[in-house]
């Protein structure tokens, strides 16, 4: 299976109008902004896209619009997650009709399955589609860590599982996956700050939040890393050091929506239970971007 999910992928936010509806004009501008500035693929309806708060009709609207707007200019990764394995299998089967390259699915959250349960979960849902499947390990959100051994076992047994988005924050664990992974299986950072160290260890890219607002700069960094131009990449990494933390101080995607609002790209609107960043954090993001642009 051809795996085009590598390099810089932006985890797109879902813009909303002031009255809370999906802002398709804003989404279209954001998609063009990403592609025009060098990102390698786009992730639609991930955590950063507030997919958990969208209705089924809204999700289908976002998918249809995004596919048409992207127009195959870059590969598309579609978020599709649940802690109900059987229902998720049905949804993945239904979403397989879309013209996307792969689907991103998080380790089941809240249930806290064993490692064997995680294996069985991915075995089941990978059998529900002929699309590529990208696993997403983010223990801070799910309550359970998918170990390196489990990741490698699933990648070996399920050939359409083409990558893992690793956001455990455990560099040793990610290094173990990189060292022993099968050919064609990609390891993607799930943490913007760790992109530099993980790609120096051999990771294949990142699914990024910060690139919503800084696509050209972050694309340059990722591409320098892919070319082993480490000093050039490190200069960019260090220039973004403070912004990495600022964007997550009041949670994601609140921080990146504030940053995009400072740039005049989208409204600073989220859906409950998420709320916008505090004024203090908004001002700090605005000051950083003003200084960065000067």
C-alpha positions in Angstrom: 0.0 0.0 0.0 1.4 3.4 -1.1 1.9 5.5 2.1 1.8 9.2 1.3 1.1 10.2 4.9 4.5 11.7 5.8 6.3 15.0 6.2 4.2 17.9 7.5 0.5 17.2 8.0 -1.7 20.0 9.5 -4.4 18.9 11.9 -7.0 21.4 10.6 -9.1 23.4 13.0 -12.8 23.6 12.2 -13.7 27.4 12.0 -17.1 28.5 13.3 -19.2 31.5 12.6 -20.0 33.9 15.5 -23.3 32.2 16.0 -21.6 28.7 16.2 -22.2 27.2 12.7 -19.4 25.7 10.7 -17.7 28.5 8.8 -17.0 27.0 5.4 -15.5 30.2 4.0 -13.0 30.2 6.8 -12.3 26.6 6.3 -11.7 27.1 2.6 -9.3 30.0 3.3 -7.4 27.9 5.9 -7.1 24.9 3.5 -5.6 27.1 0.7 -3.3 28.8 3.3 -1.9 25.4 4.2 -1.4 24.1 0.7 0.0 27.4 -0.6 2.6 27.3 2.1 4.0 23.9 1.6 2.3 21.3 3.9 2.5 17.7 2.7 -1.0 16.5 3.8 -4.0 17.6 5.7 -5.8 16.0 8.6 -9.6 16.7 8.7 -11.8 16.1 11.7 -9.1 15.3 14.2 -9.1 16.4 17.9 -7.9 19.8 16.8 -10.9 20.0 14.5 -13.3 19.6 17.5 -14.8 16.5 15.8 -16.3 15.3 19.1 -18.6 18.3 19.1 -19.8 18.1 15.5 -23.1 16.4 14.5 -23.0 13.5 12.0 -24.5 15.9 9.3 -21.8 18.5 10.1 -19.0 16.0 9.9 -20.2 14.9 6.4 -20.5 18.5 5.4 -16.9 19.2 6.5 -15.6 16.1 4.8 -17.5 16.8 1.5 -16.4 20.4 1.5 -12.7 19.7 2.4 -12.3 17.0 -0.3 -13.7 19.3 -2.9 -11.6 22.3 -1.8 -8.4 20.3 -1.5 -9.0 18.8 -4.9 -6.3 16.1 -4.5 -3.6 18.8 -4.2 -2.3 17.0 -1.1 -3.2 13.7 0.5 -6.1 13.7 3.0 -6.1 12.0 6.4 -9.6 11.7 7.9 -10.2 11.4 11.6 -12.5 8.7 12.8 -12.5 7.6 16.4 -14.6 6.0 19.1 -14.3 3.9 22.2 -17.1 1.6 20.9 -15.2 -0.8 18.5 -18.2 -2.2 16.7 -19.8 1.1 16.1 -16.5 2.6 15.0 -16.1 -0.3 12.5 -19.4 0.6 11.0 -18.5 4.3 10.7 -15.1 3.5 9.2 -16.8 1.3 6.7 -19.2 4.1 5.8 -16.4 6.7 5.5 -14.4 4.4 3.2 -16.6 5.7 0.3 -14.8 9.1 0.6 -11.9 9.9 -1.6 -9.3 10.1 1.2 -5.9 8.5 1.5 -6.2 7.1 5.1 -8.1 7.4 8.4 -6.7 8.4 11.8 -8.1 6.6 14.8 -7.2 7.1 18.4 -6.5 4.4 21.0 -9.9 3.8 22.6 -10.4 6.4 25.3 -12.0 6.2 28.8 -12.5 2.4 28.7 -8.8 1.9 29.5 -8.3 -1.4 27.6 -5.4 -3.7 28.1 -2.7 -4.0 25.4 -4.5 -7.1 24.1 -7.7 -5.1 23.9 -5.9 -2.4 21.9 -4.6 -5.0 19.5 -8.0 -6.5 19.0 -9.6 -3.1 18.5 -7.2 -2.2 15.7 -7.4 -5.6 14.2 -11.2 -5.2 14.0 -11.4 -1.7 12.6 -8.6 -2.3 10.1 -10.7 -5.2 8.7 -13.6 -2.7 8.0 -11.8 -0.7 5.3 -9.4 -1.0 2.4 -8.1 2.5 3.2 -4.9 3.1 5.1 -5.3 3.4 8.9 -3.1 5.6 11.1 -3.1 4.7 14.9 -3.0 7.6 17.3 -1.4 7.1 20.7 -2.1 10.0 23.1 -2.2 8.7 26.7 -2.9 12.2 28.2 -6.3 12.1 26.5 -7.2 8.4 26.4 -6.0 7.3 29.8 -3.9 4.4 28.5 -0.6 4.1 26.7 -0.1 1.9 23.6 3.3 0.4 24.1 6.0 0.1 21.5 5.6 -3.6 21.5 1.8 -3.3 20.8 2.3 -0.7 18.1 4.9 -2.9 16.3 2.6 -6.0 16.6 -0.4 -4.3 15.1 1.8 -2.8 12.3 3.1 -6.3 11.5 -0.2 -8.1 11.6 -2.5 -5.4 9.9 -0.9 -4.4 6.6 -3.3 -1.5 6.0 -2.2 0.1 9.3 0.3 2.4 7.7 1.5 4.7 10.5 1.3 5.8 14.1 0.8 9.3 15.4 2.8 9.1 18.6 2.0 11.6 21.3 3.1 9.7 24.4 5.9 12.2 25.0 8.2 9.2 25.7 11.1 9.5 23.3 12.5 6.2 24.3 9.2 4.5 23.4 9.0 6.2 20.0 12.7 5.4 19.3 11.9 1.7 19.9 9.2 1.9 17.3 11.4 3.7 14.8 14.2 1.2 15.3 12.1 -2.0 14.8 9.3 -0.9 12.5 8.6 -2.7 9.2 9.4 -1.1 5.9 6.7 1.3 4.7 5.3 1.9 8.2 5.6 5.6 9.2 6.1 7.1 12.6 4.7 10.6 13.0 5.2 13.0 15.9 2.0 14.0 17.6 3.7 16.8 19.5 5.0 19.9 17.7 7.7 20.5 20.3 9.1 16.9 19.9 9.2 17.0 16.1 12.8 18.1 16.0 14.2 15.3 18.3 12.0 12.6 16.9 12.8 13.3 13.3 16.5 13.3 14.1 15.9 9.8 15.4 14.2 8.8 12.1 10.6 9.7 12.5 8.8 10.4 9.2 7.1 13.6 10.0 4.4 15.2 12.2 0.7 15.8 12.5 0.9 19.4 13.6 -1.2 22.0 15.4 1.2 24.9 15.1 1.3 24.6 11.3 -2.3 25.9 11.2 -0.8 29.3 11.9 2.8 28.9 10.7 2.6 26.5 7.8 5.5 27.8 5.8 7.9 28.0 8.7 7.0 24.6 10.1 7.1 23.0 6.6 10.6 24.4 6.2 11.7 22.9 9.5 10.2 19.5 8.7 11.7 19.5 5.2 15.1 20.5 6.5 14.9 17.6 9.0 13.9 15.2 6.2 17.0 16.3 4.3 19.2 16.0 7.4 19.8 19.8 7.5 19.7 19.8 11.2 21.2 23.2 12.0 18.7 25.0 9.7 15.9 23.0 11.3 17.1 23.8 14.8 17.1 27.5 14.2 13.4 27.3 13.3 12.6 25.0 16.2 14.2 27.4 18.6 12.4 30.4 17.1 9.1 28.7 17.8 10.0 27.5 21.3 7.8 29.9 23.3 4.9 29.5 20.9 4.8 25.7 21.4 3.9 26.2 25.0 1.6 29.2 24.6 -0.6 27.4 22.2 -1.4 24.7 24.7 -1.4 26.7 27.9 -5.3 27.0 27.9 -5.8 23.8 25.9 -6.0 22.7 22.2 -7.5 24.0 19.9 -8.2 27.1 22.0 -4.6 28.3 21.6 -4.3 27.8 17.8 -7.7 29.4 17.2 -6.5 32.4 19.2 -3.4 32.6 17.0 -5.4 32.3 13.8 -7.8 35.0 15.0 -4.8 37.3 15.7 -3.9 36.8 12.0 -7.4 37.6 10.9 -8.0 34.1 9.4 -10.9 32.8 11.6 -13.2 33.7 14.4 -12.1 33.0 17.9 -15.0 30.6 18.5 -15.0 27.1 20.1 -17.8 24.7 21.1 -18.5 23.7 24.6 -17.0 22.2 26.7 -14.1 24.1 25.2 -13.8 27.9 25.6 -11.4 30.5 24.2 -8.1 31.2 25.9 -7.9 33.8 28.7 -7.2 37.4 27.7 -3.8 37.1 29.2 -2.9 34.1 27.0 -4.5 35.8 23.9 -2.4 38.9 24.5 0.8 36.8 24.9 0.1 35.0 21.6 -0.6 38.3 19.9 2.6 39.8 21.3 4.6 36.8 20.2 3.2 36.9 16.6 3.8 40.7 16.4 7.4 40.3 17.5 7.9 37.3 15.2 6.6 39.2 12.2 8.8 42.3 12.8 
